[in-house]
Amino acid sequence: MPYLIKNATLVNEGEMFVSDVLIENQIISRIDRSIENPGHYTEINAEGLYLLPGVIDDQVHFREPGLTHKG
């Protein structure tokens, strides 16, 4: 399912700016200041929220199977 994230404050490549983000097939396919929804995209209003494309949560703890109590 494609998603259109509208009005997010993006933090990307040393910049912060308000923009829209189009996600198709689980991949960011476009970042632009204004993207029109063709009607079949799930639209998410992210006004006032921050979006960090491609950031990985460095606080994730990968554990051996069976040691979920350490998570």
Secondary structure, 3 states (H helix, E strand, C coil): CCEEEEEEEEEECCEEEEEEEEEECCEEEEEECCCCCCCCCEEEECCCCEECCCCCCCCCCCCCCCCHHHC
